[in-house]
Amino acid sequence: MPHVLTINGGSSSIRFAVFDTGHPPRRSVQGKFERIGSNGATLTVDSGAAGAPARITADSEQSAHAVEFLADWLESQPFFAALDGVGHRVVHGMQHTEPERVTAELLEELQRMVPVDPEHLPREIALIEALRHRRPELPQIVCFDTAFHRSMPRAAAQLPIPRRYAARGIQRYGFHGLSYTYLMQELLRLGDPAATRGRIILAHLGSGASLAAVRDGRCIDTTMGFTPAAGLVMGTRSGDLDPGLMSYLAMADAMTPAQFQTMVNHESGLLGISETSADVRDLLARESSDPRAADALAVFCYQTKKWIGSFAAALGGVDTLVFAGGIGENAAPVRRRICDGLGFLGLELDDEANARHAPRISADSGSSVAVRVIRTDEESVIAASCIALLGLTPT
């Protein structure tokens, strides 16, 4: 049976999995290389066998050269020589709307796009090139996170800056599209009528966080914008800011554009407010004794609630609200705080169902909105796209 490898490269972690090409594709190996760039970097691999997943601690030099370290490890595995394709998540695709096979021309285009997304594209390109170096004949596919949002109407996508910049592709794009694609597929599988004819708000809440508004199966708006740093406050990203802040800090603190980029992507968000952690689990444990942790959680929940209200206005109501991502799937207190006060939308939670992370956490009576918790799976979307584009079928 053919097998494909999926690579999901983030700004500080890389997830990967090996899938067969059955119906549906099934993963046989999965792993994550996280805390890249730090002395505590680890590669965790689960081969599906009994026992705990294997953990490999990378030293500082291996962590600094994460792409080569991971590519070397993959090449050493028995499955690598038998792969029939590789699928990659590429965060920013600008005008691209469908998965594409990697060519020299596409790689050149991605290189030109690096200034649009310097936080993700360099590592994503490096992963493609590292695997090409080790197996030049192996076909590789890229799946763009922005593609899901290409159906947004012009009023939602256009930025209110001089029109001449639109010709250079400067507009709102949106991200987390592979996650949103999976969530919509799951709603269809569950038989939720809103998946085809209804009003849905998807909340991917993790270290990176965003929401999307979907009407009749098509995205009409999302919180992220030209880059993934916009929108909702996140683990280390600021989310939306007054644009005057950059000029103020340049004049008052002599801050450079590069320093501002570092601040809004790596030093802000929950970490910036709390001054201790970007992890909601840490903040929940500390909030009773640390007002900074309490402030960070309050800002996150308030902003998420505000975006839900905004998207309900854009949609003319809401039929289904989905929580996904590490926070959305696992932090019951955060879900409760976000939903408190949304009764005017017809949304009521079942506290017992919410506490046990049930698939449906809305009250059976009294809630006209279905509130769901769905464990997202970007890798399965990448695998399915890779299999379909390469025409791989079991023999």
N, C-alpha and C positions, 0 to 999 in steps of 0.2 A: 504494500500500500504506500502511495506517495506521502511524504511528510514535508511540512513547511515550518520554518522558524519565524517567530514574530519578535520584533525588537521595538520597545517603547522607551525611547530616550527622553528623560526629563532634564531639568536644570541641575539636579543633585542626585538623581538616581536613574538606573536603567533596568527596566523589567524585560524579561524574555520568556518565551514558551515554545515548545515544540508540539505541533498538532498533526494528527493523521488527517486524511481527507475523506473521512466517513461522513455520514449524514445523521446528525451534525458532526463537524470536526471535533475530535476529542484530544485533549492535551495529555501528553505522556511525561513531559518534563516542564517545570516552570522554575523561575528564579528571579532574584532581584539583587542588584548591586547598588547599595545605598550608602548614604553619607559620603559621597564621592568628594574628594578634596580634603577630607579630614583624616586624622590618625585612627579614627574609629570606623573606617570604611569596612564593610563586610559584604561578601557574596554569599547569599543563601540560596540553596538549590533543593528542590523537592522533586524527586524522580517518581513519586507515587508509590514507592516501596514502603514497607512497614518501617516504623521507627521515625525518629525526629529528622527533619530536613538537615542536610549537611550545611555547615557554616564554615566559610573560609575568610579569615581576617587578612585584609590587604595591608601591606606596610605603606608608609607615606609615599614612597616613590611609585608603587603600583597604583595607589589611589590618584596620584597626580597624573598618571598616564592610564586613566580608567579604560578608555576605548581599546588600547592595545592589550591591556591586561585581560579584559573580558574576551576580546577576539582570540587571544592565545588560548584561553581556557576553553572556549567553544570549539576551536580547532582540535583540541586534545580529546574531545568527547567522541564516543563511537557513532553517535547520530549525525555528526557534522558531515562526514563524507557521503552519507546517504540522503542528504537533503535535496529536495526538488525545487525549492524556492524559498525566498526570504521576503517577509513583509515588514515594512517600517512605518511607524507613526511619524509624520512630519507635522509639527505644530502649525506653521504658517504656510499656507499655499496660495495666498493672494487670490488670483482669479481662477485657479484650478478648481474644478468641480467634481472630478472623478479620480479614483486610483489610477496610477500610471506606472508603466514599466520604466525602470531606471535606464537612462541612456547618457552618453557623454554630454549631449545637449541639455538634458534636464539637470544634470549636475552643475553645469555652467550657470544655468538659470538660478538654481538654488544658491550658488555662491554669490551671485549678484543680489540676491534677496537678503543676505546676512544682515545688513544694516536695519532691516525691518524687524528682525527677531534675533538679536545677538545673544540672547540667553539660551536659545535652544538649537538654532540651525547649525552652528559650527559643530556641535557634538553629533547631531543627526547625520550630517554630511560625512563626518569622520567615521561613523559606524558603517555607513554604506561603503566607503572607500576601503576600510579595513577588511571587510568581508570580500570585496572584489579582489583585493590583493591575495587573499588566501584561496579563493575559488573563483577565478575570473569568469568561468563559464556558467556560474550559478545565477539564474535570473532573480532580480530583486524588484520589488514593487513598493511604491510609496503611497500611503493613504493620508490625505490631508485633513487636519482637524478643523479647518475653516470651511470645508465643503458643505457641511450640514446647514450652514447659515447663509448660503448663497441665494436662498429664496426670500431673504428679507426685502421688504419693499424699500424703494429709494429713500423715503422719508426717514427710515430707521437706519439705513446704511450711510447716508451722506453726512459728512462733518461740516459744521458751520464755520468754515474757514474759506479763504478766497478760492473760487471755483477752479482756478488753474491747477491746484494741487490734485484735484480728482483725476486729472489726466495721468498722473504719476502713480495712481493706485492708492492714494491716501484716503482711506475711508474706514468705517467700522466694519470689522470682519467677524469677530466672535471666534471662540475656541471651544475645547472640550467636545468637538463634534463627533468623535468616535464613541465617546461615552453616551452622548445623546442619541446617536443612531442605535446603540444597543438598547437603551431604555425604551425607545419607541418600538423596537422589535419585541421586547418583553411585554409591553402593554398590548400589542396585537396578539401575542401568544396567550395572554391572560384573558383575552376577550373584552378588554375595556373599550366600550363604544367610543370614548373620546379619542382613541388613537386614530380613527379615520374621520369622524365627524364630531369634533368637540374642541374644548379649550383646555390646554394642558400647560402647566408650569413645571419645568424640570429644574431641579436644584442639585447641581454637582458640587458638593461641599467637601473639600479636602484642603490640603496645603495650598493648592490652587483652587479657587472657588468661582463659580459663575452660575447664572440662571439663564434659562431660555424660555421664551413664550412660543407655543406651538398651536396653530389653529388648523384643524382639518388635516393634520399630518405634515404641515409645512411650517418651518420656523419663521416667525414674523419679527422677533426681536431677541436680543441677548444683552447681558450686562457688560461683557468684555468688548473692547473696541478695536482700534488699529493695532494694539499689542495686547498680550495677555496681562499686562500690568493694570489695565483699566477695570472699572466696575466695582464689584464688591471687595471689601477689605479681605485680605487673605493671610496665610501664615506669615510670610515675610514681605509680601507685596502690599503696596499702599491702597490699591484701588483708585477710584476717582479722586483727583486733587484739583484745587484751584490752580489754573495754569500760571497765575501770577506768582505762585510760590517759587518757581524756578528762578525767575528774574530777581525776586527778593533775596534768595539765598546766594545768588551769584554776586549781588551788590553787597549784602551784609556780611557774608562769610567767605567770599571769593570762591564759591563752590563751582567746579567745572561741570560741563555736561556729563562727563564720565562718572564723576563722583555722585551727581544727582541720579544717574542711572543705577548705580550701585545701591544708593540709599533706598530708592523706591522699589527695587526688586529684591533686595537681600536684607535690609535693615529695618523695614517698616512693618505694617500690618500688625498682627497679634504680637509678634516679637517686639516691634517698636513700642507699642503701647505698654506691654507688660514688663519689658526690659529683662525678661527671664526666659521665655519660651514661646515658640511658634506652635506648639502642640496643644491642642484643646484638652487632651487628657491631663496634661500637667496643670493647665489653667484651672480646670474644674477641681482638681485636688487642692489647689492653693487659694481659691477665690475667697474662702471664709476668713483667711488670715492675711491675705495680700490684696489690698484695694487695687493695685495695678492689674493683677490677673482678673479681678472682677470687672474692671473697666474694659479690658480687652474683650471679654465675653459679651459684655453689654453692647459694645459697638458692633460686634459681629452679628449678634441676634437682631439688633435694631435695624441694621442696614439690610439684612436678609428679609426681614418682615416688610421693610419699606419697598424693596424691589418686588416682592410678591404683590403688594398692593398696586404698584405701578403697572405690572404686567397684567393684573386683573383688569385694570382700566383699559389697557391696550386691547385686550381680548374681549372686553365686554362681559367679564365674569370668568369663573374658572370651574371646570368639572373635575379635574384630576390634578393633584399636586404630588410630585415624586421627589423623595429624598434619596440621594446616592452619594458616592464618594466616602472617604474615610470618616468624616464627621457626620455626614448625612445618614450613613448606614449604622453607625455605632454610638453616637452621642445622643441618647434619649433626652437628657435635660435640655440640650440645645434645641432639639426639635420641638419640645414643649414650649420653650420660651419664644421661639420664632412664631409658633401658631397661636400663642396667647393673644387675644385681642382681634383675631381674624374671624370672629363669629359673624360679623356683618357680611362676610362673603359666603356664609353658610358652611363654615369649616369648624368642626368640633373634633377633638381628639379623644380616643379611648385611652386613658392613662395606663391601664394594665397592659393593653396591647403595645403601647409605645414603649413601656418599660422592658418588655421582652423582645423588642425589635421585630414584631410580627410583620408579615408581608403587607398587611393592611392595618393602619393604626387609627383610622377615622372611626368615630362612633357609629354604630349600626343604626341608631336612631338619633335624629337631630343634626346630622351632617349631610348636606347635599353634595359636598365635595368628597371625592374618594382620595384619601391621603395614603400613599404607598411608600414602602421602603424597598428598594431594589438594589441588589449588589451588582454594580456595574462591571462590565467585562470588555474593555477596549481590545484586548488581545484576540478575542474570538471574532470581533469584527474585522480586524486586520487579517486574520487567518482566512476567513471566508472570502474577503476581497482578493487575497493573493491566489487562492485556489480557483476562484471564478475567472480571474484575468488570465491565468496561466493555463486554464483548461485542464486542471489536474483532477482525475477521477480514479477511484480505486480500481485495481486490476484483479 
